[in-house]
Amino acid sequence: MATVQEVQEQIRQSIAGVYPEPEAGAVAQLVLEHVLQKSRLQLSLGKQEAVSTDQEAKIAAAVHRLQKQEPVQYVLGVAHFYGLELQVDERVLIPRPETEELVDLILKEHKGQQHLRILDICAGSGCIPLALAANLPASKVYGLEISEGAIEIAKANAAKYNLPVEWLQQDVFAPVQRIESNSLDVITSNPPYVLEEEKQQMRPNVLEYEPHLALFVPDIDPLKYYIRIADLGTGLLRKGGKLYFEINERYGTETKDLLLEKGFAQAEVVKDLFGKDRIVRAVL
């Protein structure tokens, strides 16, 4: 039987053609943590422990999928987001670190507030509404999503943590059901914002596996979701309510100006940790 250290090196070498270093090492680590059900520290302390034949077979199957450039989160079936381990597959986008920054901003601005009413639009895996529900426990949280497959994933993630998010399966361009006018404190959204023309810049593991419905907008109408959600915001938010968007870095100023034109009292662009325009925050 091979040791943990030997298997980790085998994984790293097997995927080196797909993942450059240090990413190959990080992916190998994730695979081992998941299959062996051990933490990074436990693996580090147990480098000479044997890996069972069954575990080696599971690792080999994972490596085979990784070699085809399938994202490691889909291979393992989980993604980590703001302290939650969420189920993911090809029906939902993989949650990104910049979306954690969006959640973090919302939580900082609403720390200690009780009984908030929150709607997340284009909820996908449920990462945003679930993280907000977990950290604002007295709030009423809704998640709106058109994809039946995504809603199934989001509900499974909510059940895992017993988080009482109310899911609305519907098209954002239709009237929103079950939410009264001027009743919300917060609307959040990470809608599709990648232009069709940007496809050639994307890595194959994103382009070939992640759902295009959740990624792309037409080149001729890049702000279509922001326009629609801004209109919904003016009807569903109470006065003083806040709207938070994750955005395409190319359209920070345009998105901010759009919100001001729609009647929001304040709007500002917030940069992410890499200095890119990534969030637009507005107050009605």
C-alpha positions as CSV (number, residue, x, y, z in Angstrom):
1,M,0.0,0.0,0.0
2,A,1.1,3.5,-0.8
3,T,1.5,6.2,1.9
4,V,-0.4,9.5,2.1
5,Q,2.7,11.3,1.0
6,E,3.3,9.0,-2.0
7,V,-0.3,9.2,-3.1
8,Q,-0.3,13.0,-2.9
9,E,2.8,13.2,-5.1
10,Q,1.2,10.8,-7.6
11,I,-1.9,13.0,-7.8
12,R,0.2,16.1,-8.3
13,Q,2.2,14.5,-11.1
14,S,-0.9,13.1,-12.8
15,I,-2.6,16.5,-13.1
16,A,0.5,18.6,-13.8
17,G,-0.5,18.8,-17.4
18,V,-3.8,20.5,-16.5
19,Y,-2.9,22.4,-13.4
20,P,0.3,24.5,-13.1
21,E,2.1,24.6,-9.7
22,P,1.2,25.6,-7.0
23,E,-2.4,24.8,-8.1
24,A,-1.7,21.1,-8.8
25,G,-0.4,20.7,-5.2
26,A,-3.5,22.5,-3.8
27,V,-5.9,20.3,-5.8
28,A,-4.1,17.2,-4.7
29,Q,-4.5,18.3,-1.1
30,L,-8.2,18.9,-1.6
31,V,-8.7,15.4,-3.1
32,L,-6.9,13.7,-0.3
33,E,-8.8,15.7,2.4
34,H,-12.1,14.7,0.8
35,V,-11.4,11.0,0.1
36,L,-9.5,10.3,3.4
37,Q,-11.9,12.6,5.4
38,K,-9.0,14.2,7.2
39,S,-7.9,17.8,7.8
40,R,-4.8,19.4,6.3
41,L,-3.1,19.1,9.7
42,Q,-4.1,15.4,10.1
43,L,-2.7,14.7,6.6
44,S,0.5,16.5,7.4
45,L,1.0,14.6,10.7
46,G,0.1,11.3,9.0
47,K,2.2,11.4,5.8
48,Q,3.5,7.8,6.3
49,E,0.1,6.3,7.0
50,A,-1.2,3.8,4.4
51,V,-3.9,4.6,1.9
52,S,-6.4,1.7,1.5
53,T,-7.1,0.0,-1.8
54,D,-10.7,1.4,-1.8
55,Q,-9.4,4.9,-1.2
56,E,-6.8,4.6,-3.9
57,A,-9.6,3.6,-6.3
58,K,-11.7,6.7,-5.4
59,I,-8.6,8.9,-5.9
60,A,-7.8,7.3,-9.3
61,A,-11.4,8.0,-10.4
62,A,-11.1,11.6,-9.3
63,V,-7.8,12.1,-11.0
64,H,-9.3,10.7,-14.3
65,R,-12.0,13.4,-14.2
66,L,-9.5,16.1,-13.2
67,Q,-7.3,15.2,-16.2
68,K,-10.3,16.0,-18.4
69,Q,-10.2,19.5,-16.9
70,E,-13.4,19.0,-14.9
71,P,-13.4,21.5,-11.9
72,V,-12.2,19.9,-8.7
73,Q,-15.4,21.1,-6.9
74,Y,-17.6,19.1,-9.3
75,V,-15.3,16.1,-9.0
76,L,-15.6,16.1,-5.2
77,G,-19.2,17.3,-5.2
78,V,-18.6,20.1,-2.7
79,A,-17.4,23.7,-2.6
80,H,-16.5,25.7,0.5
81,F,-18.1,29.1,0.9
82,Y,-18.1,31.4,4.0
83,G,-17.7,28.5,6.4
84,L,-20.2,26.3,4.7
85,E,-19.5,23.1,2.7
86,L,-22.0,23.2,-0.1
87,Q,-23.1,20.5,-2.5
88,V,-22.3,21.5,-6.1
89,D,-22.5,19.9,-9.6
90,E,-22.9,21.0,-13.2
91,R,-26.3,22.5,-12.5
92,V,-24.9,25.4,-10.5
93,L,-21.9,27.8,-10.7
94,I,-19.0,27.1,-8.3
95,P,-19.1,29.8,-5.6
96,R,-16.1,32.2,-5.9
97,P,-14.0,34.0,-3.3
98,E,-15.2,37.4,-4.6
99,T,-18.8,36.4,-3.8
100,E,-17.6,35.8,-0.2
101,E,-16.5,39.4,-0.2
102,L,-20.0,40.4,-1.2
103,V,-21.4,38.4,1.7
104,D,-18.8,39.8,4.1
105,L,-19.7,43.4,3.2
106,I,-23.4,42.8,3.7
107,L,-22.8,41.1,7.1
108,K,-20.5,44.0,8.3
109,E,-23.2,46.6,7.4
110,H,-26.0,44.7,9.1
111,K,-24.2,43.2,12.2
112,G,-26.5,42.9,15.1
113,Q,-29.6,43.8,13.2
114,Q,-32.7,41.7,13.9
115,H,-35.6,40.5,11.7
116,L,-34.2,41.6,8.4
117,R,-36.0,40.7,5.2
118,I,-33.6,39.7,2.5
119,L,-33.9,38.5,-1.1
120,D,-31.1,37.0,-3.2
121,I,-31.8,36.9,-6.9
122,C,-30.1,34.3,-9.2
123,A,-29.4,32.2,-6.2
124,G,-27.7,29.2,-7.9
125,S,-26.3,26.8,-5.3
126,G,-27.8,29.0,-2.6
127,C,-24.4,30.2,-1.4
128,I,-25.4,33.9,-0.8
129,P,-28.8,33.4,0.9
130,L,-27.5,30.4,3.0
131,A,-24.4,32.3,4.2
132,L,-26.6,35.3,5.1
133,A,-29.2,33.1,6.9
134,A,-26.4,31.3,8.8
135,N,-25.0,34.6,10.1
136,L,-28.2,36.7,10.5
137,P,-30.3,34.0,12.2
138,A,-33.4,36.1,13.0
139,S,-33.8,37.2,9.4
140,K,-36.3,36.1,6.8
141,V,-34.3,35.1,3.7
142,Y,-35.6,34.4,0.2
143,G,-33.6,32.9,-2.7
144,L,-35.0,33.4,-6.3
145,E,-33.7,31.1,-9.1
146,I,-35.1,30.0,-12.5
147,S,-33.3,26.7,-12.8
148,E,-35.1,23.7,-11.3
149,G,-31.8,21.8,-11.0
150,A,-30.2,24.7,-9.1
151,I,-33.2,25.0,-6.7
152,E,-32.8,21.3,-6.0
153,I,-29.1,21.8,-5.0
154,A,-30.0,24.9,-3.0
155,K,-32.7,23.1,-1.0
156,A,-30.3,20.2,-0.3
157,N,-27.7,22.7,1.0
158,A,-30.3,24.4,3.1
159,A,-31.5,21.1,4.6
160,K,-27.9,20.1,5.5
161,Y,-27.6,23.1,7.8
162,N,-31.3,23.4,8.7
163,L,-31.4,27.0,7.3
164,P,-35.0,28.3,6.7
165,V,-34.5,30.0,3.4
166,E,-37.7,30.3,1.3
167,W,-37.0,29.3,-2.4
168,L,-38.8,31.0,-5.3
169,Q,-38.4,29.1,-8.6
170,Q,-39.1,31.7,-11.2
171,D,-37.8,34.0,-13.9
172,V,-36.4,37.3,-12.7
173,F,-38.0,39.0,-15.6
174,A,-41.5,37.9,-14.4
175,P,-43.3,39.6,-11.4
176,V,-41.9,38.3,-8.1
177,Q,-44.3,36.1,-6.2
178,R,-45.0,36.0,-2.5
179,I,-43.0,39.2,-1.5
180,E,-44.9,42.4,-0.7
181,S,-44.0,45.8,-2.1
182,N,-41.6,48.0,0.0
183,S,-41.1,45.1,2.5
184,L,-37.4,44.2,2.0
185,D,-34.4,45.5,3.8
186,V,-31.8,43.9,1.5
187,I,-31.6,42.6,-2.1
188,T,-28.5,40.8,-3.2
189,S,-27.5,39.4,-6.6
190,N,-24.7,37.8,-8.4
191,P,-26.4,37.6,-11.8
192,P,-24.9,36.4,-15.1
193,Y,-22.5,39.1,-16.2
194,V,-19.8,37.6,-18.5
195,L,-20.0,38.8,-22.0
196,E,-20.2,36.3,-24.9
197,E,-17.1,38.0,-26.3
198,E,-15.2,37.1,-23.2
199,K,-15.6,33.3,-23.7
200,Q,-12.2,33.0,-25.4
201,Q,-10.5,34.3,-22.3
202,M,-12.0,31.7,-20.1
203,R,-10.4,28.5,-18.9
204,P,-11.7,25.2,-20.4
205,N,-12.7,23.9,-16.9
206,V,-15.1,26.8,-16.6
207,L,-16.3,27.0,-20.2
208,E,-16.9,23.3,-20.7
209,Y,-18.5,22.4,-17.4
210,E,-20.2,25.4,-15.6
211,P,-23.7,26.3,-16.6
212,H,-23.8,29.0,-19.4
213,L,-27.2,30.1,-18.3
214,A,-25.6,31.4,-15.0
215,L,-22.5,32.9,-16.7
216,F,-23.2,34.8,-19.9
217,V,-25.1,37.8,-21.1
218,P,-25.4,39.1,-24.7
219,D,-22.7,41.5,-25.8
220,I,-25.4,44.0,-26.9
221,D,-27.2,43.9,-23.5
222,P,-24.5,43.5,-20.8
223,L,-26.6,45.2,-18.0
224,K,-29.9,43.5,-18.7
225,Y,-30.0,41.8,-15.3
226,Y,-28.9,44.9,-13.4
227,I,-31.6,47.0,-15.1
228,R,-34.3,44.5,-14.2
229,I,-33.1,44.0,-10.6
230,A,-32.8,47.7,-10.1
231,D,-36.5,48.1,-11.2
232,L,-37.5,45.3,-8.8
233,G,-35.5,47.0,-6.0
234,T,-37.4,50.2,-6.3
235,G,-40.6,48.3,-5.8
236,L,-39.6,45.7,-3.2
237,L,-37.2,47.6,-1.0
238,R,-38.4,49.8,1.8
239,K,-37.0,53.4,1.9
240,G,-33.4,53.1,3.1
241,G,-33.2,49.5,2.0
242,K,-29.9,48.4,0.4
243,L,-29.1,46.6,-2.9
244,Y,-25.8,44.7,-3.4
245,F,-24.6,43.5,-6.8
246,E,-21.6,41.5,-7.8
247,I,-20.5,42.9,-11.2
248,N,-18.3,42.6,-14.3
249,E,-15.3,44.8,-13.5
250,R,-15.8,46.5,-16.8
251,Y,-19.2,48.0,-15.8
252,G,-18.7,49.4,-12.4
253,T,-19.4,53.1,-13.2
254,E,-22.3,52.2,-15.6
255,T,-24.0,50.0,-13.0
256,K,-23.6,52.7,-10.3
257,D,-25.0,55.4,-12.7
258,L,-27.9,53.1,-13.7
259,L,-29.0,52.7,-10.0
260,L,-28.9,56.5,-9.5
261,E,-31.0,57.0,-12.6
262,K,-33.5,54.5,-11.4
263,G,-34.1,56.5,-8.2
264,F,-31.6,55.1,-5.6
265,A,-30.4,57.8,-3.2
266,Q,-26.8,56.5,-3.1
267,A,-24.7,54.2,-5.1
268,E,-21.0,53.3,-5.0
269,V,-18.5,50.9,-6.5
270,V,-16.5,48.7,-4.1
271,K,-13.2,47.1,-5.2
272,D,-12.3,43.5,-4.4
273,L,-9.1,42.3,-2.8
274,F,-7.3,42.5,-6.2
275,G,-8.3,46.1,-6.7
276,K,-10.9,45.3,-9.3
277,D,-14.4,46.9,-9.4
278,R,-16.5,44.0,-8.1
279,I,-19.4,45.1,-6.0
280,V,-21.9,47.9,-6.4
281,R,-23.8,48.9,-3.3
282,A,-26.8,51.2,-3.3
283,V,-29.3,52.7,-0.9
284,L,-32.9,53.4,-1.9
